[in-house]
């Protein structure tokens, strides 16, 4: 797979069946790795091979939605196995995973975030000029699974096309062969060990979408 491309494979499946890390579709080799600091530089180069905040991401799509699956390794426990969606006394700061998408037909982009307690947020960035619509409703669905034994928290995100189609003034939904611009982010760790990581490093104060990678829509494998 090219370094700046994530392939998303078509499936007829939808919904809760895909919120399972053991589903055979997630076992296929179509993952990319979030292993750069947001503004550039390599954590592995700076901190050595003992660096623990590795993130792998894979994607699927169907007729109604895009799916992203994040596998986020960590060094310190931050929530219970139950993951009831609420902070509890003594827990560390929530971690976060985010998807940034610019559909092929649009100058706008969308940022959808979920944290390690399952709380979501989303924005629609209208370009040009850069106007951030914080009232945009992504209608996303998510599932968080945390394994303290493995020291991995997993996030499944389902992003329906319709809210992006309406807000971005798109004329159609994605099809095989389309390529959307994509970035993937993670906020990991706590306190002085907090890290802001990105698949494709960029300046968030002056976003240049030309440095984003590509999400390529492919037929089922």
C-alpha positions, 0 to 999 in steps of 0.5 A: 500500500502506498504510504499516503493511501488507505484502501477502503473495501466494499462490503454488503454488511452493515451495523453492529456486525462490523463492531467486532475486532474478530470479524474476518473483514478486519483481519485482512491486510489493509491497515495504515499506521498513525506514527507521526507527530501532528506537526511532523517528526517520528515518535519512534525516532525520538523515543525508540522502539519502546514507544507505546502509542502506536495506532493502526487504522483500517476502513470498509464502506457500503452503500450507506456509510464508511467504517473506520476501525482504530486499534490504539495501543497505550501504556497506562490504563485510563478506563475500566473494561466496562467502558460505561462512557463516563469519567470516573475518579482517578482515571487519566485524561481521555484519549481520542481518535479522529477522521478528517475527510474531504469528499472528491467533489467538495472543497469542504472537509469534515472532522469526526472525533471519538474519545476513549469513553465513547463521546463524539464530536464533529465539525464541518469546515467550509472552504473557502473561507475557512468557517468552522460549523460546530453545529453540523450533525455527523449522525455517526455511530461508534463502539469502544472496546478496551482491553487492559490485558492487551493495553489496546483500546479499539474504536469503531466509527460508522459515518453515514454519507447523507450528512456529508452529502447535504452539508458539502453539496455533493451530487452523489455518494462514493463509488468504486475508484473514487479517492477522497482526501483523508487524515487520521489523528490520535491524542494519546497519553496524559499530562506531560506525556500527552502526544498529538499524532497524525497520519499525515502531519500538518498545521491545524491552524492553517490546514493545507489539504494537499498534504492529506493522504487519500482514501481509495474506494475499492471493490470487495476483496 
